[in-house]
């Protein structure tokens, strides 16, 4: 599982309701919930690391199609 500062994820997408949804990188270089296509990256939640919010991203063994 990888961890990134929360500003690397589109602000509206850093919510518990999106845990388990597939992610993609937008043209601005930020992660966002994928809307089409396939992805191997899954949003695994937000964690607090000593006052710093980090997003957690799981890398799946195989790509899944966005539902």
C-alpha positions in Angstrom: 0.0 0.0 0.0 1.3 3.5 -0.9 0.7 6.7 1.0 0.5 10.2 -0.4 -0.2 13.6 1.1 -3.9 14.3 0.9 -3.4 17.3 -1.4 -2.4 14.8 -4.1 -6.0 13.6 -4.2 -8.8 15.7 -5.5 -10.4 17.2 -2.4 -13.9 15.9 -2.9 -12.7 12.4 -3.4 -10.8 12.0 0.0 -13.8 10.6 1.8 -14.6 7.4 3.6 -17.5 6.9 1.1 -14.9 6.4 -1.6 -13.0 3.6 0.1 -12.7 0.7 -2.4 -13.3 2.8 -5.5 -10.8 2.7 -8.3 -8.5 5.7 -8.8 -6.9 7.4 -11.8 -4.5 10.3 -12.2 -6.1 13.5 -13.7 -4.4 15.8 -16.2 -3.4 18.1 -13.2 -1.4 15.2 -11.7 -3.8 14.5 -8.8 -5.4 11.2 -8.0 -9.2 11.1 -8.4 -11.9 8.5 -8.3 -11.9 6.9 -11.8 -15.1 7.4 -13.9 -14.3 5.2 -16.9 -11.9 2.6 -18.1 -9.8 0.3 -15.9 -7.4 0.8 -13.0 -5.1 -1.2 -10.7 -5.2 1.5 -8.0 -7.9 1.5 -5.3 -8.6 4.1 -2.6 -7.9 2.6 0.8 -8.8 5.5 3.0 -7.2 8.5 4.8 -4.9 8.2 7.8 -3.5 10.7 10.2 0.3 10.4 10.6 1.1 12.6 13.6 -1.1 15.4 12.4 -0.5 15.0 8.6 -3.3 13.6 6.5 -2.2 10.9 4.1 -4.3 9.0 1.5 -3.7 5.3 1.2 -3.8 3.6 -2.2 -3.7 -0.1 -2.8 -2.2 -1.5 -5.9 -4.3 -4.4 -7.2 -2.7 -7.5 -8.8 -4.9 -7.0 -11.9 -6.8 -4.1 -13.3 -10.5 -3.8 -12.7 -13.1 -2.1 -14.8 -14.7 0.9 -13.3 -18.3 0.1 -12.4 
